[in-house]
Amino acid sequence: CIESAVTRLLHQGVDEIVFFPLYPQYSYAASETAIVEFERILSRKSPNTKKIIIEDFYQHPAFIESLVESMRE
């Protein structure tokens, strides 16, 4: 759950959280819902914690390379 993950990270003293959804492409139903929930929780628990939100990563070279490698196997 997003809230328990944010709570654990904050208790560990992190000052920046990078959040990205499970799916490489942006999806309103999945990505947007998770992003809104993450922002709601973080703003309530620690509004000054820096956040970086990755909305999609399907074009990132590392993601593409990981797909290529999985196909080679």
C-alpha positions as CSV (number, residue, x, y, z in Angstrom):
1,C,0.0,0.0,0.0
2,I,1.2,3.5,-0.8
3,E,0.7,4.9,2.6
4,S,2.7,2.2,4.4
5,A,5.5,2.6,1.9
6,V,5.6,6.4,2.4
7,T,5.5,6.0,6.2
8,R,8.4,3.5,6.1
9,L,10.5,5.8,3.9
10,L,9.8,8.8,6.1
11,H,10.7,6.9,9.3
12,Q,14.0,6.0,7.6
13,G,14.7,9.7,7.2
14,V,14.6,10.0,3.4
15,D,14.3,13.6,2.2
16,E,13.3,12.8,-1.4
17,I,10.9,10.1,-2.8
18,V,10.8,9.0,-6.5
19,F,7.4,7.6,-7.3
20,F,6.6,5.7,-10.5
21,P,3.7,3.4,-11.3
22,L,4.0,-0.2,-12.2
23,Y,3.2,0.3,-15.9
24,P,5.6,1.9,-18.4
25,Q,2.9,3.7,-20.2
26,Y,0.7,6.4,-18.7
27,S,-2.8,5.2,-17.8
28,Y,-5.4,7.5,-16.3
29,A,-7.1,4.5,-14.6
30,A,-3.9,3.2,-13.0
31,S,-1.2,5.8,-13.1
32,E,-3.2,8.9,-12.3
33,T,-5.1,7.2,-9.5
34,A,-1.8,6.1,-7.8
35,I,-0.1,9.5,-8.4
36,V,-3.1,11.4,-6.8
37,E,-3.1,9.0,-3.8
38,F,0.7,9.3,-3.4
39,E,0.5,13.1,-3.5
40,R,-2.4,13.2,-1.0
41,I,-0.6,11.0,1.5
42,L,2.8,12.8,1.2
43,S,1.2,16.2,1.5
44,R,-0.5,15.1,4.7
45,K,2.4,13.3,6.3
46,S,5.4,15.4,5.1
47,P,4.6,18.2,2.8
48,N,8.2,19.4,2.6
49,T,9.6,16.1,1.4
50,K,10.9,16.5,-2.1
51,K,9.1,14.3,-4.7
52,I,9.8,13.2,-8.2
53,I,7.0,11.6,-10.1
54,I,7.7,9.5,-13.1
55,E,4.5,9.3,-15.2
56,D,5.8,7.0,-17.9
57,F,9.0,5.3,-18.9
58,Y,8.2,3.3,-21.9
59,Q,10.7,5.2,-24.0
60,H,13.6,5.2,-21.5
61,P,16.7,3.5,-22.9
62,A,17.2,1.3,-19.8
63,F,13.6,0.0,-20.0
64,I,13.9,-0.7,-23.7
65,E,17.2,-2.5,-23.1
66,S,15.7,-4.6,-20.4
67,L,13.0,-5.7,-22.8
68,V,15.6,-6.6,-25.4
69,E,17.5,-8.6,-22.9
70,S,14.4,-10.5,-21.8
71,M,13.6,-11.4,-25.4
72,R,17.1,-12.7,-26.1
73,E,16.8,-15.2,-23.3
